[in-house]
Amino acid sequence: MLLTRLFGCLILSALLLNAAVAADWLQFRGTAGQGISTETGLPTTWSASENIVWKTAVPGAGTSSPIFVGDKIFLTAYRGYNVPGEGGGDMSQLERLVLCLNRKDGKLVWSTPLPSKLPEQETIRDDHGYASSTPVSDGQRLYVFFGKAGVFALDLAGKILWQADVGDGLNYWGSAASPILHGNLVIVNASVESQSLVAINKNTGKEVWRARGIKESWNTPIVVKTAAGKPEVVVAIMGDVLGFDPASGEELWSCDTDIGWYMVPSLVAEKDVVYCIGGRGSGGGLAVRVGGRGDVTDTHRLWIAQKGSNVSSPLVYGGHLYWAHESLGIVYCANLATGRVVYEERLPRAGQFYSSPVLADGKIYYTTRNGRTFVVAAQPKFELLATNDLGERSTFNACPVAADGRLFIRSDKTLYCLDQLR
């Protein structure tokens, strides 16, 4: 009996150890879309010849980030039309791809082409391309969003299970929001396609509800629980942050942002408070408590600030909000309770930040569009730990991901796996 119990404990310990080493990263910005990882031992420094475990040439361009499910990595790409560095081409050759890579060595396991609904946007500003949305998975299936082409469900072997339309709209900036899961729903911000927030049954592909009036919004929704434990879907649009009932799609509340521009950065949350940044120029930010009804600007908005970012999303950690300005090369830290900026520091030769940062092991990783990654201590006193460059002359718009004690960075051409090699 003792041996049986001992054997059982050893098996359980092995399973727990394996789960800790190979935790899944199932959606845009990881658990709850917060950009926070529990991984440790991540590399601080690397270069074109240092601390690269493997690198895989991706068979197509894209700005989506990879996700990790079991022993597989999934990401999306496109080819055949308006690929950066390859000229315009023929729109009829545009092809979207869902890719599966081996998590251990990065080798391509399968590639599933998906149909495009033409005509597509002829040009997309800043080479954002036609594969901007990060997939989401429930561990059994994969759900991907390709704007006008719709939402697709695939099994983990690459078989297409269903496709759902969410609208035919196009935009010069392209489509960017990533799908999320809540219960049996796939929820998509289809602001570009139909000015709607759309919920789809993840098993059948049938539309469950559609909320209208989602204008000038490129951010990925998040699900936040109220103080009473009830979930709300929260998304930012031009001028407002909105809360919805995920069961019915009913709009529950709205809050003025005092930011007079479209909204790209995704929101983050701490307990029942949502933090939002956005806007051109210096931008702006705010904090709002969920759980209200109607216009909650006067009752639930906790603070507003005059600093923000037009593209890159923020992080919440240790009582502070961290983010990078998309074009000024400045990183910020603000007090969560007041919105007061604790520091704003200009990084050397930073360039643009379109990628959202990831935080792991007490460090924040900010990756620029030219492939330079700044490693900053996750603390309210600014400390630049390292500046790294992979030496690839390509575009880096995807978010870095921390998994397996390693860091993964995707460019338009390559997926890199980085570790502290000895």
C-alpha positions in Angstrom: 0.0 0.0 0.0 2.9 2.3 0.9 4.6 1.6 -2.4 1.4 2.2 -4.3 1.0 5.6 -2.6 4.7 6.5 -3.2 4.4 5.5 -6.8 1.3 7.6 -7.2 3.0 10.6 -5.6 5.9 10.2 -8.0 3.6 10.2 -11.0 1.7 13.2 -9.7 5.0 15.1 -9.1 6.2 14.2 -12.6 2.9 15.5 -14.1 3.1 18.7 -12.1 6.7 19.3 -13.1 5.9 18.7 -16.7 3.0 21.2 -16.5 5.3 23.7 -14.9 7.9 23.3 -17.6 5.5 23.3 -20.5 2.6 25.5 -19.5 0.3 26.4 -22.4 -0.1 30.0 -23.7 -3.6 29.8 -25.3 -4.4 33.3 -26.6 -3.2 36.8 -27.4 -1.1 37.9 -24.4 -1.6 34.7 -22.5 -3.8 34.1 -19.5 -6.8 36.5 -19.5 -4.9 38.6 -22.1 -2.7 40.2 -19.5 0.8 39.7 -21.0 2.0 38.1 -17.7 3.9 34.8 -17.6 5.0 32.7 -14.6 8.0 31.4 -16.4 11.4 31.8 -14.8 15.0 31.5 -16.0 14.4 33.4 -19.2 17.3 34.8 -21.1 18.2 38.5 -20.6 20.7 38.8 -23.4 21.0 37.3 -26.9 22.2 38.2 -30.4 22.3 36.7 -33.9 24.8 34.2 -32.6 24.1 33.9 -28.9 21.3 32.1 -26.9 19.3 31.0 -30.0 18.0 27.5 -29.4 16.4 27.3 -32.8 14.9 29.6 -35.5 12.3 28.6 -38.1 11.7 30.3 -41.4 7.9 31.0 -41.4 6.3 30.2 -44.8 4.5 33.5 -44.9 4.4 37.0 -43.4 2.3 38.0 -40.4 2.0 40.1 -37.3 0.1 37.5 -35.2 1.8 36.0 -32.1 2.3 32.3 -31.5 0.3 30.3 -29.0 1.3 27.1 -27.3 -0.9 24.0 -26.9 0.6 20.7 -25.6 3.6 19.9 -27.8 2.6 22.3 -30.5 3.0 25.9 -31.5 0.3 27.6 -33.6 0.5 30.8 -35.6 -1.0 32.4 -38.7 0.6 33.8 -41.8 -0.2 34.9 -45.3 1.5 34.8 -48.7 1.0 35.6 -52.4 0.0 39.2 -52.1 1.5 42.4 -50.6 4.2 40.4 -48.7 6.8 42.9 -47.3 9.9 42.9 -49.5 8.2 40.9 -52.3 6.3 43.6 -54.1 2.5 43.8 -54.7 1.6 40.7 -56.7 -1.8 39.5 -57.7 -4.7 39.7 -55.2 -6.1 36.4 -56.5 -3.0 34.7 -55.1 -3.6 35.8 -51.5 -3.6 32.8 -49.2 -4.0 32.7 -45.4 -2.2 29.9 -43.5 -2.6 28.3 -40.1 0.7 26.8 -39.1 1.6 24.1 -36.6 5.2 23.8 -35.4 6.9 21.3 -33.0 7.3 23.0 -29.7 10.6 21.4 -29.0 12.5 22.1 -32.2 10.4 24.5 -34.2 10.0 22.2 -37.2 6.8 22.6 -39.3 4.3 19.9 -38.5 1.5 21.0 -40.8 0.2 24.0 -42.7 -3.5 24.5 -43.5 -4.4 27.1 -46.2 -7.7 29.0 -45.7 -9.7 30.8 -48.4 -9.7 34.5 -48.7 -12.9 36.4 -49.5 -12.0 38.9 -52.3 -11.7 41.7 -53.0 -9.5 42.4 -50.0 -7.9 45.7 -48.9 -5.5 46.6 -51.7 -2.9 48.1 -49.4 -2.6 48.0 -45.6 -0.8 50.8 -43.7 2.7 50.0 -42.4 2.7 46.4 -43.8 0.4 45.1 -41.1 -0.6 42.5 -43.6 -3.5 40.0 -43.8 -2.6 37.8 -40.8 -2.7 40.1 -37.7 -5.0 38.2 -35.3 -3.5 35.7 -32.9 -5.3 32.4 -32.6 -7.0 31.2 -29.5 -7.4 27.6 -28.2 -9.4 25.7 -25.6 -6.8 22.9 -25.7 -9.1 20.8 -28.0 -9.6 23.1 -31.0 -8.1 26.2 -32.6 -10.0 29.3 -33.5 -8.6 31.9 -35.9 -9.9 35.2 -37.3 -9.0 36.6 -40.7 -11.2 39.8 -40.9 -13.4 39.8 -43.9 -12.7 36.1 -44.5 -14.3 35.3 -41.2 -13.7 33.1 -38.1 -12.5 29.5 -38.6 -12.4 26.5 -36.2 -9.8 23.8 -36.8 -8.9 20.7 -34.9 -5.3 20.4 -33.7 -4.4 18.3 -36.7 -5.3 21.2 -39.0 -8.7 20.1 -40.3 -11.2 22.9 -40.8 -14.4 22.3 -38.8 -16.5 25.4 -39.5 -16.3 29.0 -40.8 -18.4 32.0 -39.7 -18.8 35.4 -41.3 -18.7 38.6 -39.1 -18.9 41.2 -41.8 -17.4 42.5 -45.1 -15.9 45.8 -44.0 -12.3 46.8 -44.9 -9.9 49.4 -43.5 -6.6 51.0 -44.5 -5.2 49.9 -41.2 -6.3 46.3 -41.7 -8.0 44.1 -39.1 -6.1 43.3 -35.9 -8.2 42.2 -32.9 -7.8 38.6 -31.8 -10.6 36.2 -30.8 -11.1 35.2 -27.2 -13.0 32.4 -25.6 -15.6 32.5 -22.8 -17.5 29.3 -21.9 -18.8 28.0 -25.2 -18.4 31.3 -27.0 -15.8 32.6 -29.4 -16.0 36.4 -29.1 -14.6 38.7 -31.8 -14.2 42.4 -32.1 -15.4 42.9 -35.7 -15.3 46.7 -35.6 -13.6 46.9 -39.0 -15.9 44.3 -40.6 -19.3 45.3 -39.2 -18.9 47.7 -36.3 -19.9 44.8 -34.1 -18.8 42.6 -31.2 -19.8 39.1 -32.2 -20.2 35.9 -30.1 -20.1 32.6 -31.9 -20.9 29.1 -30.6 -17.5 27.5 -30.5 -18.9 24.0 -31.2 -21.2 24.8 -34.2 -20.0 28.1 -35.6 -23.5 29.6 -35.2 -23.8 33.2 -34.2 -25.2 33.6 -30.6 -25.4 37.4 -30.3 -24.1 40.6 -31.9 -23.6 44.0 -30.2 -23.6 47.0 -32.5 -21.9 50.3 -32.3 -18.3 49.1 -32.0 -16.6 52.0 -33.8 -12.9 52.8 -34.4 -11.8 49.8 -32.3 -8.8 47.5 -33.0 -8.3 46.1 -29.5 -8.9 42.5 -28.3 -11.7 42.3 -25.7 -11.0 41.0 -22.2 -13.3 39.2 -19.7 -13.3 40.7 -16.2 -15.2 39.6 -13.1 -17.1 42.1 -11.0 -16.7 42.3 -7.2 -19.8 40.0 -7.1 -18.0 37.5 -9.3 -20.1 38.1 -12.5 -18.1 38.1 -15.8 -18.3 41.1 -18.2 -16.8 41.5 -21.6 -14.9 44.8 -21.8 -13.7 46.6 -25.0 -12.6 50.1 -25.8 -14.0 52.1 -28.7 -13.5 55.7 -29.8 -14.5 57.8 -26.9 -15.8 55.0 -24.5 -15.0 51.9 -22.7 -17.9 49.5 -22.8 -19.0 46.5 -20.7 -21.2 43.7 -22.0 -23.1 40.7 -20.6 -21.2 37.7 -22.2 -24.4 35.6 -22.1 -26.6 37.9 -24.0 -24.5 40.6 -25.6 -26.4 43.3 -23.7 -24.5 46.5 -23.2 -24.3 47.0 -19.4 -22.3 50.2 -19.0 -20.2 52.8 -20.8 -17.5 55.1 -19.5 -16.0 58.2 -21.3 -12.3 57.9 -22.0 -11.6 61.6 -22.8 -9.4 60.2 -25.5 -10.5 61.6 -28.9 -9.1 58.9 -31.2 -9.5 55.3 -32.3 -8.5 52.7 -29.8 -5.9 50.1 -30.5 -4.2 49.0 -27.2 -5.9 46.1 -25.5 -7.1 46.6 -21.9 -5.7 45.0 -18.8 -7.3 44.5 -15.4 -6.5 44.1 -11.7 -9.4 42.5 -9.7 -12.5 44.4 -10.9 -10.7 47.5 -12.3 -9.9 47.9 -16.0 -7.0 50.0 -17.2 -7.0 51.5 -20.6 -4.6 53.6 -22.7 -4.8 55.0 -26.2 -4.8 58.0 -28.5 -2.4 59.8 -30.8 0.3 62.2 -29.7 1.0 61.8 -26.0 -2.3 59.9 -25.7 -4.2 59.3 -22.5 -5.4 56.7 -20.0 -8.0 55.8 -17.5 -9.1 53.4 -14.8 -12.7 52.2 -14.5 -14.4 49.8 -12.1 -16.6 47.2 -13.8 -20.0 46.2 -12.5 -21.9 49.5 -13.1 -25.0 50.2 -15.2 -25.5 52.9 -17.8 -23.1 55.8 -18.1 -20.6 55.2 -15.2 -18.2 58.0 -16.0 -19.1 59.9 -12.8 -19.5 56.8 -10.5 -16.9 54.2 -11.6 -14.1 56.1 -13.4 -11.3 56.2 -10.9 -8.8 58.4 -12.7 -7.8 59.8 -16.1 -4.2 60.5 -17.3 -2.6 62.5 -20.1 -0.1 59.8 -21.1 -0.7 56.7 -23.2 0.1 54.8 -26.4 -1.5 54.5 -29.8 -0.6 50.9 -30.4 1.2 48.9 -27.8 -0.8 47.5 -24.9 0.1 47.9 -21.2 0.9 45.6 -18.3 -0.3 45.5 -14.7 2.1 44.3 -12.1 2.9 45.0 -8.5 0.6 48.0 -8.1 1.8 49.7 -11.2 1.0 50.0 -14.9 3.7 49.7 -17.5 3.7 50.5 -21.2 5.7 51.8 -24.2 4.8 54.7 -26.4 4.5 53.5 -30.0 6.7 56.1 -31.7 8.5 58.2 -29.0 10.7 55.3 -27.7 9.6 56.1 -24.2 8.6 53.5 -21.5 6.3 54.5 -18.7 5.4 53.3 -15.2 2.3 54.7 -13.5 0.7 54.1 -10.1 -2.4 52.0 -10.4 -4.3 53.7 -7.6 -3.8 57.3 -9.0 -2.6 57.1 -12.6 0.3 59.3 -11.6 3.4 58.6 -13.8 6.2 57.3 -11.6 8.8 57.3 -14.5 9.0 58.0 -18.2 12.3 57.0 -19.7 13.5 57.3 -23.3 15.2 54.1 -24.6 18.3 54.5 -26.8 17.6 54.1 -30.5 14.3 52.5 -29.8 12.3 53.1 -33.0 8.6 52.1 -33.0 6.8 49.8 -30.7 3.8 48.0 -32.2 4.3 44.8 -30.3 2.9 44.6 -26.8 5.3 43.7 -24.0 5.5 40.5 -22.0 6.4 40.3 -18.3 8.1 37.3 -16.8 10.6 36.5 -14.0 10.7 40.2 -12.8 11.5 41.5 -16.3 9.6 43.3 -19.0 10.5 42.5 -22.6 9.7 45.4 -25.1 10.3 44.5 -28.7 10.6 47.2 -31.4 9.5 46.9 -35.0 13.1 46.7 -36.1 13.8 43.7 -33.9 15.5 45.3 -30.9 14.3 44.0 -27.5 14.8 46.1 -24.4 14.8 44.2 -21.1 13.6 46.4 -18.2 13.2 45.5 -14.6 9.6 45.2 -13.5 9.8 47.7 -10.7 8.8 51.3 -10.2 12.4 52.4 -10.4 13.6 52.4 -14.0 16.5 50.0 -14.7 17.5 48.9 -18.2 18.9 45.4 -17.9 19.8 44.7 -21.5 19.4 45.7 -25.2 19.3 42.9 -27.7 19.2 42.6 -31.5 18.7 39.5 -33.5 20.3 41.1 -36.6 17.4 40.3 -38.9 16.4 43.1 -41.2 12.7 42.5 -41.1 9.6 43.7 -39.3 8.7 42.6 -35.8 5.1 43.4 -34.9 4.2 40.3 -33.0 4.2 40.1 -29.2 7.0 38.1 -27.6 5.9 35.0 -25.7 7.4 33.4 -22.6 7.0 29.7 -22.4 9.0 26.6 -21.4 11.5 28.9 -19.6 12.3 30.4 -23.0 11.4 33.5 -25.0 9.8 33.3 -28.4 9.9 36.2 -30.9 8.3 36.3 -34.3 9.2 38.5 -37.3 7.7 38.7 -40.7 10.2 35.9 -41.7 11.2 33.9 -38.7 10.1 32.5 -35.3 13.0 32.5 -32.8 13.3 30.4 -29.7 15.7 32.0 -27.2 17.2 30.5 -24.0 20.1 31.2 -21.6 22.4 28.7 -23.2 25.6 27.6 -21.4 
